Amino acid sequence: RFVPERMVPFSFPLSKCALWDPVPMGDVIGSHITYYRNPKLSMVEKTLRLAYRHAKQNENKLFSCFLLGTLAVDEDGEGVTLTIDRFDPGREV
């Protein structure tokens, strides 16, 4: 589904030498993972339990952490699967 209010245009950093003509050509198109693919999320139970335990033990209501995984295109080419298999609590400092 195309949601224009959530779309953010991307740009490349400035450089002294351009490898292509930066002038836009053609119609504007949306580039979103759900526009052409059916996304699926898969999470290892151990990872979810570690994140839950860390959240319960944390004294602050808000904390930051990392959930790490892999993104793969399905065999039929119709969907993408994000598999989260690692939890990293990060550093306090």
N, C-alpha and C positions, 0 to 999 in steps of 0.2 A: 504494500500500500504506500502510495506516495504522500508524504506529509511535508508540504513546503515550509511550514513554520519551524520545523525541526532541522531542516537542511542547512548546513553551514558550508559556504564555498571554501574550497581549499586553494592554496597558492603555493608556489615554489619560492624558496629564498632568492633574494637578489644576487646576481653574479655579474662579473665583468664581461663574460662571454656567453651568449645565448646559443643553444644548439638547435633551436626551432623558432619560428615566428610566433611571438606571444599574442598576436591579434586573434580574437575569437572567430571561429568559422562555424557556420551552421546553427541549428537550433540548440537551445539549452536542454540538457537531459538530466534526469536524476540518477544518481549512483548510490543505491542503498542495498544492503545485503538482502533484505526481504523483498525487494522489487522483482528479482528474477529467481530467487531460491527460497526453499522452505527451510527455515532454521530449526535445529533441534539442539537441546542442551542436555548433556549427559554428565553426571557428577558422581564420583566415587564416594561411597558411603563413609569410608574412613576420613576422607577430606572434609566432608560436611560435619561429621562428629567432632573433629579437631577444631574447626572454626567455631562451632557452637560452644564447645567447652572453653575456648579462649574468650569468647564474648561473655560467657557467664562469670568467668574469673576476673575479668577486667573491671576495675573500679570506676572507670569513666563510662559515661553513657555512649560517647562517641569514641571510636578508635579506628585506626586504619590498618589494613592488612592487604595481602595479595593472594588472589586465587589464580593459579597458573594451569595452563592446559594446552591443548592442541586444537586447531581448526582444520577440518578436512572436508572435501567435497565428496558427497555420496557416490557410490558406484554408478548409479543411473544418471548422475549429473544434474539431478533436479533439486537436490537439497545440500545443505551444509550442516555439519555436526560439530559443535563445540564441546569437547570433552575436558572437564576440569578434574585434574588428578593430583594437584598439590596445593597445600595451604602454607603460606609464609606469613607469620605474624608481623614481620617488619621489625623496625628498630624504634625504640622510644625516643632516642636522641637524633 
